[in-house]
Amino acid sequence: MTDQLILRWDDSGVQHTLPQTARDYLALGVPQNPFADAEGVVDAHQRPVLYGAHIYRQMNEIQDWVELAYKQAGKPLSLIGGIGMGKTHLLRYWERLLLSQARARKLAVLRVSLYDYGAQRASLGQLMLRKLQEWTAFGGGEDDLLPEQGGVELIPLIWQLVQAIPTDATPQSLMERHIQAIRALEVDARAERAKLLSRWLGGAELTARERRELGEPRRIDPEGELITHLCDLVGVAERLGVCKRIYFMVDQLEDLFRSNVSQVRRSRLLTDLRHLIDAVSDKRAPIALMIAWTTEIEENGRRKPIEDRFNSAYPALMDRMQSGQLVRLGPLRSEDRPEFAREYMKALSNIQGYDPEKIKYHQPMLILRASLLANEDGFGEKEGLSPRRWLSYLAKAMDALAEEAAEA
């Protein structure tokens, strides 16, 4: 096997289905509105739809970083842009692409969103642990939802390490000592001890007898201590050949700067992030870290810039992030708008009802209608436009055309 991460899609297993809704769109050449709820749109091969002509250079930078990180984890990648520029969509694209290679390349792909979990309660270690609880080696769940608190008894990775560790291995770390101790038990006793270790990492309150049995005298600290032990755990996975690389994606870091998040909570999570970056840089954890955040937040109908605040309040963390790969996303150009629309409509090409001739006929009016909506909001031909905003204009224009077609 070559030590090269080859990124390409598996185009097998194409599904041909006709949605039972929005049949008025058939007159326009599509079976449904391709722009509505487009954040999660995938094509017939289950690939996230992505128009990338305006970010061609940035996509190449990400590709180069992903391949380099596969060979040797090191500096983090920061994906930065304004609101609606497509950071989350781009992370989902790379998540699915990496997951398609997970089994063959021994990858774990873990994506967390501070928005989904709630930044005011988030611990970076707990977020990572929850995703590890979902992951079973080489192709863990793509589901974005976090499991309910305390809902998993046994972390699958721990059990796989117990199976993989040699009986005569010399432990190099605390987690490896725990794994070795479990392996040394009678076969019937291993699962219960592995569950006990999983519960301790998850922050469960163990009895005095359970703490003595495990050899841990106190409850784990979910901040600081937990992230250190998880780095240790995935380091064992790399040494034992269970997992080659973990791609850990942290999305919507900007939510830490919302008014409902205390300074203490923000500082603790960002301190954990700094420790994680240090562990990766020092080769103590086989983690390729991808961090996405926007330069401003929107609250109560107002946009507030946060980049300068981030730089001044957390200079040590920012220095570490800036020493890695910085990728900034920009807006769509006027010439991108028609091709962007075509890319989303092409995603429906394997679904019954897709008619390229009708699409070709109606597309000029679709682009004109959407552009008029953009102009009304102050986004003229020469103005940069975020992908999210252009999608919203396209969705409204498509709905209007479908309604007119139904009445004709």
JOLIN-V220022 format. One record per residue. PHI is phi in whole degrees, 0 to 359 (999 if undefined). PSI is psi as a letter, one per 40 degrees, with the letter a starting at -180 (999 if undefined). OMEGA is omega in whole degrees, -180 to 180 (999 if undefined). Layout:
PHI|PSI|OMEGA ; PHI|PSI|OMEGA
//
This chain:
999|h|179 ; 283|i|180 ; 271|f|-177 ; 226|h|178 ; 273|h|-179 ; 265|h|-176 ; 260|h|175 ; 207|i|-177 ; 273|i|172 ; 269|h|-174 ; 267|e|-179 ; 277|i|173 ; 70|f|-179 ; 290|h|179 ; 259|i|178 ; 240|g|-179 ; 226|i|178 ; 250|h|177 ; 300|i|-178 ; 268|e|-177 ; 239|i|171 ; 54|f|-179 ; 291|e|177 ; 299|d|-179 ; 289|e|-178 ; 300|d|179 ; 295|d|-180 ; 263|e|177 ; 98|e|179 ; 227|i|-178 ; 281|e|-179 ; 198|i|178 ; 287|h|-175 ; 284|e|-175 ; 255|e|180 ; 280|h|-179 ; 52|f|-170 ; 282|e|180 ; 302|d|-177 ; 254|e|-176 ; 294|h|174 ; 233|i|179 ; 273|a|-175 ; 296|e|177 ; 265|e|-178 ; 63|f|174 ; 262|h|175 ; 300|h|180 ; 289|h|-177 ; 217|h|170 ; 267|h|-172 ; 233|e|-177 ; 297|d|-178 ; 281|e|179 ; 233|f|-178 ; 302|d|-180 ; 297|d|-179 ; 295|d|178 ; 296|d|177 ; 294|d|178 ; 296|d|178 ; 295|d|179 ; 303|d|-180 ; 297|d|-180 ; 294|d|-179 ; 300|d|-179 ; 290|d|178 ; 294|d|-180 ; 294|d|177 ; 295|d|-180 ; 287|d|-180 ; 200|h|179 ; 296|i|-179 ; 202|b|-176 ; 288|i|179 ; 284|i|171 ; 250|h|177 ; 249|h|179 ; 254|h|-169 ; 235|i|177 ; 182|i|178 ; 286|i|-180 ; 298|h|176 ; 81|e|-177 ; 281|e|172 ; 103|f|-179 ; 295|d|-180 ; 297|d|179 ; 299|d|-180 ; 291|d|176 ; 297|d|179 ; 297|d|177 ; 302|d|-179 ; 289|d|176 ; 299|d|-180 ; 294|d|179 ; 297|d|179 ; 291|d|178 ; 298|d|179 ; 293|e|179 ; 253|e|-168 ; 300|d|-176 ; 292|d|-177 ; 292|d|-174 ; 252|e|179 ; 56|f|179 ; 250|i|163 ; 248|h|-179 ; 237|h|-175 ; 241|h|178 ; 239|h|178 ; 235|i|178 ; 236|h|178 ; 295|d|178 ; 292|d|-179 ; 296|d|-174 ; 275|d|-175 ; 102|h|-174 ; 298|d|-178 ; 288|e|179 ; 239|e|-168 ; 282|i|166 ; 238|h|-177 ; 300|d|178 ; 298|d|179 ; 293|d|178 ; 298|d|180 ; 294|d|180 ; 297|d|-180 ; 298|d|177 ; 291|d|175 ; 294|d|177 ; 294|d|179 ; 282|d|-170 ; 277|h|167 ; 245|i|-164 ; 310|h|171 ; 62|g|174 ; 119|f|177 ; 298|i|-171 ; 304|i|175 ; 273|e|-176 ; 301|h|-176 ; 277|e|-174 ; 282|i|178 ; 277|i|177 ; 292|i|179 ; 296|i|-175 ; 302|h|177 ; 73|e|-173 ; 276|e|-177 ; 242|h|-177 ; 279|d|-173 ; 236|h|176 ; 285|h|-175 ; 306|d|-178 ; 299|d|179 ; 300|d|-179 ; 295|d|179 ; 292|d|177 ; 292|d|176 ; 300|d|180 ; 290|d|-172 ; 269|d|-172 ; 288|h|177 ; 294|i|-178 ; 293|d|-178 ; 255|e|-178 ; 292|i|175 ; 263|h|-176 ; 298|h|-180 ; 252|e|-176 ; 201|i|-179 ; 299|d|-179 ; 296|d|179 ; 292|d|175 ; 295|d|177 ; 297|d|-180 ; 298|d|179 ; 296|d|179 ; 296|d|178 ; 293|d|-180 ; 297|d|-178 ; 286|e|-180 ; 286|i|171 ; 300|i|-174 ; 307|d|-176 ; 292|e|-176 ; 265|e|-173 ; 293|d|-175 ; 299|d|-179 ; 295|d|179 ; 291|d|177 ; 296|d|176 ; 295|d|180 ; 296|d|177 ; 296|d|178 ; 298|d|-179 ; 294|d|179 ; 295|d|177 ; 298|d|179 ; 283|e|177 ; 88|e|-180 ; 292|i|177 ; 274|h|-178 ; 276|i|174 ; 287|i|179 ; 300|d|179 ; 295|d|180 ; 294|d|179 ; 294|d|178 ; 295|d|-179 ; 299|d|-179 ; 280|d|-178 ; 85|f|177 ; 242|h|-171 ; 284|e|-176 ; 215|i|179 ; 291|i|-178 ; 289|i|174 ; 277|h|-176 ; 292|e|179 ; 240|h|-178 ; 84|c|-176 ; 293|d|-176 ; 297|d|-178 ; 296|d|177 ; 295|d|180 ; 292|d|179 ; 291|d|174 ; 300|d|177 ; 299|d|-177 ; 297|d|-178 ; 287|d|173 ; 295|d|175 ; 297|d|180 ; 300|d|178 ; 292|d|-177 ; 297|d|-179 ; 272|e|179 ; 76|e|179 ; 283|d|-179 ; 216|h|-178 ; 282|d|-177 ; 205|i|174 ; 249|h|173 ; 267|h|-177 ; 250|h|-176 ; 253|h|179 ; 249|h|-174 ; 254|i|174 ; 60|f|177 ; 299|d|-179 ; 297|e|-180 ; 296|e|176 ; 294|e|-177 ; 261|e|176 ; 283|i|-173 ; 293|d|-179 ; 272|e|178 ; 252|h|-178 ; 288|i|178 ; 297|d|179 ; 297|d|-180 ; 297|d|180 ; 299|d|-177 ; 295|d|-179 ; 294|d|-179 ; 292|d|-179 ; 290|d|174 ; 294|d|175 ; 299|d|179 ; 296|d|178 ; 296|d|178 ; 297|d|179 ; 294|d|178 ; 299|d|179 ; 296|d|180 ; 297|d|179 ; 291|d|-179 ; 297|d|180 ; 274|e|178 ; 65|f|177 ; 267|e|-180 ; 210|h|-178 ; 278|f|-173 ; 247|h|171 ; 262|h|-170 ; 262|h|177 ; 243|h|-176 ; 239|h|180 ; 241|h|177 ; 204|i|-179 ; 259|i|-175 ; 279|e|179 ; 208|i|175 ; 236|i|179 ; 243|h|179 ; 221|h|178 ; 54|f|177 ; 77|e|-180 ; 238|i|177 ; 261|h|-179 ; 237|h|177 ; 290|i|-178 ; 233|e|-173 ; 298|d|180 ; 296|d|178 ; 297|d|178 ; 299|d|-178 ; 298|d|-175 ; 281|d|-176 ; 277|d|-175 ; 226|g|-174 ; 296|d|-178 ; 295|d|178 ; 293|d|-179 ; 297|d|177 ; 301|d|-179 ; 293|d|-180 ; 293|d|-179 ; 287|e|176 ; 282|e|177 ; 267|a|-179 ; 268|h|176 ; 260|h|179 ; 236|h|-180 ; 254|h|-180 ; 264|h|179 ; 247|i|-177 ; 281|i|172 ; 290|i|172 ; 271|i|-178 ; 301|d|-179 ; 288|e|179 ; 279|d|-168 ; 300|d|180 ; 296|d|-178 ; 293|d|175 ; 303|d|180 ; 297|d|-180 ; 300|d|-178 ; 299|d|-180 ; 288|d|178 ; 289|d|178 ; 297|d|179 ; 297|e|-179 ; 263|e|-170 ; 295|d|180 ; 261|e|179 ; 254|h|-179 ; 304|h|-180 ; 109|e|179 ; 284|h|-177 ; 227|h|-176 ; 298|d|-180 ; 292|d|177 ; 296|d|179 ; 299|d|-179 ; 300|d|-179 ; 290|d|-173 ; 269|e|-173 ; 299|d|179 ; 305|d|179 ; 291|d|177 ; 300|d|-179 ; 295|d|179 ; 297|d|-180 ; 299|d|-179 ; 295|d|-180 ; 293|d|177 ; 296|d|176 ; 298|d|178 ; 297|d|179 ; 299|d|180 ; 299|d|179 ; 267|e|176 ; 92|e|179 ; 252|g|-179 ; 281|a|-177 ; 303|d|-175 ; 267|e|-178 ; 273|h|173 ; 292|i|-175 ; 226|h|179 ; 289|i|177 ; 305|d|-178 ; 297|d|-179 ; 291|d|178 ; 296|d|175 ; 300|d|-179 ; 294|d|178 ; 292|d|178 ; 297|d|-180 ; 297|d|179 ; 294|d|180 ; 295|d|179 ; 296|d|178 ; 298|d|-180 ; 296|d|179 ; 295|d|179 ; 294|d|178 ; 295|d|178 ; 295|d|179 ; 295|d|-180 ; 291|d|-178 ; 276|e|-176 ; 289|999|999
//
